[in-house]
Amino acid sequence: MVVNICIAGSFIGTYRKLGYIDDGMLVKLDLKQFIDIHRLSDMLPVSITSAPGHELADEAVAYYQSTSYLFAHHLNRWEQ
């Protein structure tokens, strides 16, 4: 059974891992700074040194770092 997942820029996570889904790929970021990339269609691993793998890994890390900065500096709050 093949499920076609077409979600762009989605995040999933637990307290230990963060997942970023984009362009049919899943990028998993681990607490120990380990990055794992899989194609969603068959869950086969994708090399981080390949062009699409490297770009998605950089994008996922950039989103994480940006969000972490905003949260740490209380910039994620609405003005009342």
C-alpha positions as CSV (number, residue, x, y, z in Angstrom):
1,M,0.0,0.0,0.0
2,V,1.4,3.4,-1.0
3,V,0.2,6.6,0.6
4,N,0.8,9.8,-1.2
5,I,1.7,12.5,1.3
6,C,1.8,16.0,0.0
7,I,2.5,18.2,3.0
8,A,4.9,21.1,2.6
9,G,6.8,22.6,5.5
10,S,5.2,20.5,8.3
11,F,6.7,19.9,11.7
12,I,6.3,16.8,13.9
13,G,8.1,16.1,17.1
14,T,8.6,14.7,20.6
15,Y,10.7,15.9,23.4
16,R,13.7,14.0,22.0
17,K,13.3,14.4,18.2
18,L,12.0,17.0,15.7
19,G,10.8,16.1,12.3
20,Y,10.5,18.4,9.3
21,I,8.5,17.2,6.3
22,D,8.9,19.0,2.9
23,D,9.1,17.9,-0.7
24,G,8.2,14.3,0.1
25,M,11.1,14.0,2.5
26,L,11.3,13.6,6.3
27,V,14.2,15.2,8.1
28,K,14.7,14.0,11.7
29,L,16.8,16.1,14.1
30,D,18.0,14.4,17.2
31,L,19.1,15.9,20.6
32,K,22.6,14.6,19.9
33,Q,22.9,16.7,16.7
34,F,22.3,13.7,14.5
35,I,20.4,14.3,11.2
36,D,18.5,11.5,9.5
37,I,16.7,12.0,6.1
38,H,14.1,9.6,4.5
39,R,11.9,9.7,1.4
40,L,8.3,9.4,2.6
41,S,7.3,7.3,-0.4
42,D,9.4,4.3,0.6
43,M,11.1,5.5,3.8
44,L,14.5,4.8,2.2
45,P,17.4,6.8,3.6
46,V,18.7,9.8,1.7
47,S,22.3,10.8,2.0
48,I,22.8,14.2,3.7
49,T,25.7,14.8,1.3
50,S,23.3,14.7,-1.7
51,A,22.0,18.1,-3.0
52,P,18.4,17.7,-1.9
53,G,19.3,16.1,1.4
54,H,21.8,18.8,2.3
55,E,19.4,21.6,1.4
56,L,16.5,20.1,3.5
57,A,18.8,19.4,6.4
58,D,20.0,23.1,6.3
59,E,16.4,24.3,6.1
60,A,15.3,22.1,9.1
61,V,18.2,23.3,11.2
62,A,17.5,27.0,10.3
63,Y,13.9,26.7,11.3
64,Y,14.8,25.1,14.6
65,Q,17.5,27.6,15.4
66,S,15.2,30.6,14.5
67,T,12.4,29.3,16.6
68,S,14.8,28.5,19.5
69,Y,16.1,32.1,19.4
70,L,12.6,33.6,19.3
71,F,11.5,31.5,22.2
72,A,14.6,32.1,24.3
73,H,14.3,35.9,23.9
74,H,10.5,36.0,24.4
75,L,10.0,37.3,20.9
76,N,7.2,34.9,20.2
77,R,4.5,36.7,22.2
78,W,1.7,38.9,21.0
79,E,1.5,42.5,22.3
80,Q,-1.5,43.0,24.5
